[in-house]
Amino acid sequence: MPARELGSEGWHKPWSGGNGGNCLEAMKLSDGRIAVRQSTDPDGPALIYTSAEMTAFIEGAKAGEADFLLS
């Protein structure tokens, strides 16, 4: 979905850091789903995940299941 349809308020940068301003932003929607967008393209696409999908992703990342992406 186009991120602009979700408005500009309520976005957070939980994954920002020393990466030159290329950050992911997330917003919890009123129905409990989570929207994710690229901060440098706020009018671009937003990916929408269920709470269960985001929980599985975060728990998997914490457990090292995505470490292969770093090498």
N, C-alpha and C positions, 0 to 999 in steps of 0.2 A: 504494500500500500504506500502511496506517497506520504512521506513524513509530514509534509506541510498540512495534510488533513488532520493531523493529531495536534496541531497548534505548536506554539513555541514555548509555552510554560510547562514546567514539571520535568524537564529533561535533566539528567544527572550524568556526570562523567566519572563513574566508578573505576574505569580502566585508563585514566589519564596518567601521564608520567613524562619522562624525558624522551619523548618520541617526536619532537618537532611539531606538536599540535595536532598530530593525527590520532584522535581519540574516538573511542566508541562512547555513545551516549545511550542511556536507558531511561525508560519511563514506565512506571506501573500504571496500567490502564484501569478504569473504573470496574471492569469485569474481572480483574485479577491477572489478566495476561500481561506480558512484558513486551514493550516495543524497543528495538535496538536500531540505531542509525549511526552513520558516520558523521562526526562533528564537522568535518570540512565540507560536507554536502547536506546541510540541514533540509533542503527541499527535495533531496533524492529519496530513494526507497527506504522504508522502515520494515524490518523483519519483525514479525509478531510471533511470540512463543507463549505457550501455556506455562503456568506456574510449575507444573510437573516437568516440562521440558527444560526449563531454566534450572530447576533444582538438580536434575540429572546432569546437566552440563557443568554446573559449578562443582558438584560433588565429584564428578569424574575428573575435572581439571585439578582439584585439590588432591585427588588420589594418584595423580601423575599420568592419567590415561591420555592426555594430550601432549605429553612431553616430546613426542616424536615431531611435533610441529616446530620445535625450537632448534632442531639440529639439521 
